[in-house]
Amino acid sequence: MTIEQMKRNARDKIINEIAFLAGGLTSACQVRAIICAYLYVDLVSDAEYREYCDLILQVENKRISQSDF
């Protein structure tokens, strides 16, 4: 498996985990831990890491605001 394939797999995994977060099937902490692990092994760049963290925050805030009703 090439590094590019591994990066694609990491991105797919992150997107799936964020979708699970939106559905309430996982926690933001778990998703951040996965992204952090990928960052440490250079499968995610610093910029991508920040983008994913922002996305996690948005999804988490939306999920929380919807559950208030």
CYANA upper distance limits for C-alpha pairs under 8 A (distance plus 0.5 A):
  1 MET  CA      5 GLN  CA      6.75
  1 MET  CA      6 MET  CA      7.43
  2 THR  CA      6 MET  CA      6.88
  3 ILE  CA      7 LYS  CA      6.64
  3 ILE  CA     43 LEU  CA      8.40
  4 GLU  CA      8 ARG  CA      6.69
  5 GLN  CA      9 ASN  CA      6.64
  6 MET  CA     10 ALA  CA      6.61
  6 MET  CA     43 LEU  CA      7.56
  7 LYS  CA     11 ARG  CA      6.71
  7 LYS  CA     43 LEU  CA      5.53
  7 LYS  CA     44 VAL  CA      7.51
  8 ARG  CA     12 ASP  CA      6.69
  9 ASN  CA     13 LYS  CA      6.62
 10 ALA  CA     14 ILE  CA      6.67
 10 ALA  CA     38 TYR  CA      7.57
 10 ALA  CA     43 LEU  CA      7.22
 10 ALA  CA     44 VAL  CA      8.20
 11 ARG  CA     15 ILE  CA      6.68
 11 ARG  CA     44 VAL  CA      8.40
 12 ASP  CA     16 ASN  CA      6.67
 13 LYS  CA     17 GLU  CA      6.62
 14 ILE  CA     18 ILE  CA      6.65
 14 ILE  CA     31 VAL  CA      7.82
 14 ILE  CA     34 ILE  CA      7.95
 14 ILE  CA     35 ILE  CA      7.34
 15 ILE  CA     19 ALA  CA      6.74
 16 ASN  CA     20 PHE  CA      6.72
 17 GLU  CA     21 LEU  CA      6.67
 17 GLU  CA     26 THR  CA      7.94
 17 GLU  CA     31 VAL  CA      6.62
 18 ILE  CA     22 ALA  CA      6.79
 18 ILE  CA     31 VAL  CA      7.36
 18 ILE  CA     56 ILE  CA      7.07
 18 ILE  CA     59 VAL  CA      8.14
 19 ALA  CA     23 GLY  CA      6.88
 20 PHE  CA     24 GLY  CA      6.69
 20 PHE  CA     25 LEU  CA      5.52
 20 PHE  CA     26 THR  CA      6.30
 21 LEU  CA     25 LEU  CA      6.18
 21 LEU  CA     26 THR  CA      5.49
 21 LEU  CA     27 SER  CA      6.47
 21 LEU  CA     28 ALA  CA      7.08
 21 LEU  CA     31 VAL  CA      8.22
 21 LEU  CA     56 ILE  CA      8.48
 21 LEU  CA     59 VAL  CA      7.82
 21 LEU  CA     60 GLU  CA      7.75
 22 ALA  CA     59 VAL  CA      6.33
 22 ALA  CA     60 GLU  CA      7.39
 22 ALA  CA     63 ARG  CA      6.68
 23 GLY  CA     63 ARG  CA      8.46
 24 GLY  CA     63 ARG  CA      8.28
 26 THR  CA     30 GLN  CA      7.31
 26 THR  CA     31 VAL  CA      8.00
 27 SER  CA     31 VAL  CA      7.04
 28 ALA  CA     32 ARG  CA      6.57
 28 ALA  CA     56 ILE  CA      7.19
 28 ALA  CA     60 GLU  CA      7.57
 29 CYS  CA     33 ALA  CA      6.64
 30 GLN  CA     34 ILE  CA      6.92
 31 VAL  CA     35 ILE  CA      6.86
 31 VAL  CA     56 ILE  CA      8.42
 32 ARG  CA     36 CYS  CA      6.48
 32 ARG  CA     53 CYS  CA      7.52
 32 ARG  CA     56 ILE  CA      8.46
 33 ALA  CA     37 ALA  CA      6.67
 34 ILE  CA     38 TYR  CA      6.87
 35 ILE  CA     39 LEU  CA      6.64
 35 ILE  CA     44 VAL  CA      8.03
 35 ILE  CA     49 TYR  CA      7.25
 35 ILE  CA     52 TYR  CA      8.28
 36 CYS  CA     40 TYR  CA      6.76
 36 CYS  CA     49 TYR  CA      8.07
 37 ALA  CA     41 VAL  CA      7.12
 38 TYR  CA     42 ASP  CA      6.67
 38 TYR  CA     43 LEU  CA      5.59
 38 TYR  CA     44 VAL  CA      6.13
 39 LEU  CA     43 LEU  CA      6.38
 39 LEU  CA     44 VAL  CA      5.29
 39 LEU  CA     45 SER  CA      6.83
 39 LEU  CA     46 ASP  CA      7.62
 39 LEU  CA     49 TYR  CA      7.37
 44 VAL  CA     48 GLU  CA      6.49
 44 VAL  CA     49 TYR  CA      6.79
 45 SER  CA     49 TYR  CA      6.60
 46 ASP  CA     50 ARG  CA      6.87
 47 ALA  CA     51 GLU  CA      6.76
 48 GLU  CA     52 TYR  CA      6.56
 49 TYR  CA     53 CYS  CA      6.65
 50 ARG  CA     54 ASP  CA      6.66
 51 GLU  CA     55 LEU  CA      6.66
 52 TYR  CA     56 ILE  CA      6.56
 53 CYS  CA     57 LEU  CA      6.73
 54 ASP  CA     58 GLN  CA      6.76
 55 LEU  CA     59 VAL  CA      6.63
 56 ILE  CA     60 GLU  CA      6.45
 57 LEU  CA     61 ASN  CA      6.53
 58 GLN  CA     62 LYS  CA      6.59
 59 VAL  CA     63 ARG  CA      6.55
 60 GLU  CA     64 ILE  CA      6.60
 61 ASN  CA     65 SER  CA      6.54
 62 LYS  CA     66 GLN  CA      6.62
 63 ARG  CA     67 SER  CA      6.78
 64 ILE  CA     68 ASP  CA      7.13
 65 SER  CA     69 PHE  CA      8.12
